[in-house]
């Protein structure tokens, strides 16, 4: 049985009409601790923005992960902001050496809008999908990570 922990570090650059908005990463996208007993078929774990977790194939969740949480700050209070990704998202992997099988990681559930609170802050949750790639290689025990940069345009 192989145990692995997979986390996607997210950094954010925000474009705002008045250049006042900032972002703080509160929580990286975390797929939790997974067990993949066999790598002969495509399997996946999906973490939705609302923290619901689904799996397909032969992948098992030992410890639940959670979606990425971003805090957008310095926006006008009590308004709806519309968000758009400026560029496509590329996820860079840190695999456990060339002897380990590879994953595909995608971000999903990026919200189209958020509502700011009385202080001009808005929380944004972003889910993701981790997909195994069938291979004769197995997954080595250990921690896996990826990094990605999000560029978000905010209109209000």
C-alpha positions as CSV (number, residue, x, y, z in Angstrom):
1,X,0.0,0.0,0.0
2,X,1.4,3.4,-1.0
3,X,0.6,6.5,1.0
4,X,1.1,10.0,-0.4
5,X,0.2,13.5,0.5
6,X,-0.5,15.9,-2.4
7,X,-0.7,19.7,-2.1
8,X,-0.9,22.4,-4.7
9,X,0.6,25.7,-3.7
10,X,-1.3,28.6,-5.3
11,X,0.0,32.1,-5.7
12,X,-2.3,34.9,-7.0
13,X,-1.9,38.1,-8.9
14,X,-5.0,40.3,-9.0
15,X,-5.9,42.9,-11.6
16,X,-8.5,45.4,-10.3
17,X,-10.0,48.5,-12.0
18,X,-8.5,50.8,-9.3
19,X,-5.5,48.6,-8.4
20,X,-6.5,48.4,-4.8
21,X,-7.3,44.7,-4.5
22,X,-4.8,42.3,-2.8
23,X,-4.9,38.6,-2.2
24,X,-3.8,36.4,0.6
25,X,-3.6,32.6,0.3
26,X,-5.3,31.3,3.4
27,X,-5.1,27.6,2.4
28,X,-3.4,25.8,-0.5
29,X,-5.3,23.2,-2.5
30,X,-4.8,20.0,-0.6
31,X,-5.7,16.6,-1.9
32,X,-5.1,15.0,1.5
33,X,-3.4,11.6,2.1
34,X,-4.2,9.1,-0.7
35,X,-3.6,5.4,-1.2
36,X,-3.2,4.1,-4.8
37,X,-2.8,0.3,-4.6
38,X,-2.4,-0.1,-8.3
39,X,-1.6,2.1,-11.2
40,X,-3.1,0.1,-14.0
41,X,-6.2,2.3,-14.6
42,X,-7.0,5.9,-14.6
43,X,-8.2,7.0,-11.2
44,X,-9.0,10.5,-9.8
45,X,-9.8,12.4,-6.7
46,X,-11.9,15.6,-7.1
47,X,-12.1,18.3,-4.5
48,X,-14.9,20.7,-5.2
49,X,-14.9,24.3,-4.1
50,X,-17.4,23.4,-1.3
51,X,-15.0,20.8,0.0
52,X,-17.0,17.8,-1.3
53,X,-14.6,15.0,-2.3
54,X,-15.3,12.3,-4.9
55,X,-13.1,9.6,-6.2
56,X,-13.1,7.3,-9.3
57,X,-11.1,4.1,-9.9
58,X,-8.6,2.7,-7.5
59,X,-7.7,5.7,-5.4
60,X,-8.6,6.0,-1.7
61,X,-8.7,9.0,0.6
62,X,-7.1,8.3,4.0
63,X,-7.2,11.9,5.2
64,X,-9.4,14.4,3.5
65,X,-8.0,17.4,1.8
66,X,-9.5,20.8,1.2
67,X,-9.9,23.4,-1.6
68,X,-7.7,26.3,-1.9
69,X,-8.9,29.4,0.0
70,X,-8.0,32.9,-1.1
71,X,-8.9,36.1,0.7
72,X,-9.3,39.1,-1.6
73,X,-8.9,42.3,0.4
74,X,-9.0,46.1,0.0
75,X,-12.1,46.0,-2.2
76,X,-15.2,48.2,-1.8
77,X,-17.5,46.9,1.0
78,X,-20.7,44.9,0.4
79,X,-20.5,44.6,-3.4
80,X,-20.4,41.7,-5.9
81,X,-17.2,41.4,-7.7
82,X,-16.9,39.5,-11.0
83,X,-13.7,37.4,-11.5
84,X,-12.0,36.0,-14.6
85,X,-8.8,34.1,-15.0
86,X,-6.5,36.2,-17.1
87,X,-4.4,33.2,-18.4
88,X,-4.8,29.5,-18.5
89,X,-3.5,27.7,-15.4
90,X,-0.4,25.5,-15.7
91,X,0.4,23.3,-12.7
92,X,4.1,22.5,-12.2
93,X,4.8,19.2,-10.4
94,X,7.4,18.1,-8.0
95,X,7.5,14.3,-8.5
96,X,9.3,11.9,-6.2
97,X,12.1,11.3,-8.7
98,X,12.0,9.6,-12.1
99,X,11.0,6.2,-10.5
100,X,7.6,7.4,-9.6
101,X,4.5,7.5,-11.8
102,X,3.1,10.9,-12.8
103,X,-0.1,12.8,-12.0
104,X,-2.2,15.3,-13.9
105,X,-3.6,18.1,-11.7
106,X,-6.3,20.5,-12.8
107,X,-7.9,23.4,-11.0
108,X,-11.7,23.4,-11.1
109,X,-14.6,25.3,-9.6
110,X,-13.1,28.7,-10.1
111,X,-16.0,31.1,-9.1
112,X,-17.3,33.7,-11.4
113,X,-18.2,36.1,-8.6
114,X,-17.8,36.8,-4.9
115,X,-19.5,39.1,-2.4
116,X,-17.4,41.3,-0.2
117,X,-18.1,41.8,3.4
118,X,-18.4,45.1,5.4
119,X,-14.6,45.3,5.4
120,X,-14.2,44.8,1.6
121,X,-12.9,41.3,1.9
122,X,-14.1,38.2,0.0
123,X,-13.2,34.6,0.4
124,X,-12.8,32.5,-2.8
125,X,-12.5,28.7,-2.8
126,X,-11.0,26.8,-5.7
127,X,-11.2,23.0,-6.1
128,X,-9.1,20.6,-8.1
129,X,-8.8,17.2,-9.7
130,X,-5.9,14.9,-9.4
131,X,-5.7,12.2,-12.1
132,X,-3.4,9.2,-12.1
133,X,-1.7,8.2,-15.4
134,X,-1.7,4.4,-16.0
135,X,1.9,3.2,-16.0
136,X,4.1,0.3,-15.1
137,X,5.6,2.6,-12.5
138,X,4.0,2.9,-9.1
139,X,3.7,5.9,-6.8
140,X,6.4,6.2,-4.2
141,X,5.4,6.9,-0.6
142,X,5.9,10.6,0.3
143,X,4.8,14.1,-0.1
144,X,4.0,15.4,-3.6
145,X,3.4,19.1,-4.5
146,X,2.7,21.3,-7.4
147,X,2.7,25.0,-7.8
148,X,0.6,27.3,-9.9
149,X,0.2,31.0,-10.4
150,X,-3.3,32.5,-10.9
151,X,-3.9,35.8,-12.6
152,X,-7.3,37.1,-11.8
153,X,-9.1,40.1,-13.2
154,X,-11.7,41.6,-10.9
155,X,-14.5,43.9,-12.0
156,X,-17.0,45.7,-9.8
